[in-house]
């Protein structure tokens, strides 16, 4: 039997850690690569935790089940047991594993195309740290090349726990009179959401379930999906349209007007409804968060849930309720809080359901649209160039750090005046007129993202489109 070393396998795999988890082409996630990641993850976890079981779950990608089989086979090699939760949202896996005090592995590529996939790793108390990612990459664990993959039997406990986490917070008539559309597509949570919302009294209409994987990106919603939401709203008169990305940790919500909400605005409304004291949010989020004057402290971080989570420890020492969210809408609860006299335990990983429920709670006596009307008038828009080499993106950004005006002129800005340069993550330029342009290569795929912010939706869209079109033309 062939003996392999995890470090050697991973170095030659073509798979790398990105913003959240390891991502790569499906063809690169061979059984032995999945096994190498699993053995290295076990070694990293055994430095600080004792366990005899690891939980595994998957999304609906065609490649995910075989990857889970390979991870389970590696666990068997390490004399560990597998609890397989099947197709469930990432936060459902994380929550169930945290209650069982065991590590977990989620097989998902989130929103990236179906020819790619990934692995997310969780400690018994939440997401792994960036330091633990490095430990996994450099671990030198010897293991045997896989030959047989086990069949996995689904345990439904994670799905049940996740639904109960939220339904017990409200009475059964909480959503009475509300009509919710659920855009199911290929979301990992599509078999849970209807049950969850109907248990709380809502009328639910499922929409457009797909047998093919649909790569929904909540930060760059397609024009087709925008048109669908408007049409559904007009046809059904929904109070809310709910959807998620592929692994169910990023929400995509539209109010009565059928317009998808930006994720950071949704996060702001959710945190406000929860009476959160202190927030950690990535640097790319809308400045309306600070301008709203709702929170006692707002800490800005690099982009990615591990950076948001890293701030929770300090904030929890100073404040009684702590949370975070990202521009993609994923909401992270950093401390236990009380809702209707019930304790909602911290869940330090992205979640899509909590912001939906809190938006519904906040709009119980009014409309979602009216909630938006009272927020500071700052609007964001983001989009991306796909198949844009990360090395090229980094070269553009690094060169522009010293001469940002020169880059802006190339991007069509006449005589730009820059008020602030922020290099926390990528290159974020605040212009004298208040407009913001932020360039950042994706951590998960060869893509260059542009985040733009302005005092109007139209200008934010114009800025992002102008920058990306010029980048394609100039570089």
Secondary structure by P-SEA (a helix, b strand, c coil): cbbbbaaaaaaaccccccccccccccccccaaaaaaaaaaaaaaaaccccccbbbbbbccccccaaaaaaaaaaaaaacccccccccccaaaaaaaaaaacccccccccccccccccbbbbbcccccccaaaaaaaaccccccccccbbbbbbbbaaaaaaaaaaccccccccccccbbbbbbcccccccccaaaaaaaaccccccccccccccccccccccaaaaaaaaaaaaaccccccccccccccbbbbbccccccccaaaaaaaaaaaacccbbbbcccccccccccccccbbbbbcccaaaaaaaaaaaaacccccccccccbbbbbcbbbbcccccccccccccccaaaaaaaaaaccccaaaaaaacccbbbbbbbbccccaaaaaaaaaaacccaaaaaaaacccccccccccccccbbbbccccbbbbbbccccccbbbbbbbcccaaaaaaaaaaaaaaaaaac
